Amino acid sequence: MQQLPDIQIDSSSLVKEDVYTDQKIGSIRVLTPITLTGEIDPARTITYFGQTQVMTQAGALPLNFELKASSLQEAIEGFGDAAKESMEKTMKEIQEYQREQASKIVVPGQSNSPIQMP
């Protein structure tokens, strides 16, 4: 019988998660570091993440991105620019993936070996 891995929560990396949303455009996840007793851990930094989705020809595209902020207000103020940056990065990644896939297309009658010159 295969031995199961030891599954343990890392008690030194605990965070409390709060979600704020306008119920229209998106949401902001606030991850507040806490200690094993549930108290805020001042030795670690609070992090902010934005979540939204944009409609494309292929349907809804979810975007998840870190917000460089030191408060909820800064996270809200920076949300739009960070979402646009995330969208641009995602679109570039999709285009690169499409280029890679297009270069793999095999056309009947073509050889996969290099052309031999006499």
Secondary structure as UniProt FT lines:
FT   HELIX           11..13
FT   STRAND          15..21
FT   STRAND          26..34
FT   TURN            36..37
FT   TURN            42..43
FT   STRAND          47..56
FT   TURN            57..58
FT   STRAND          59..67
FT   HELIX           72..103
FT   TURN            108..109
//
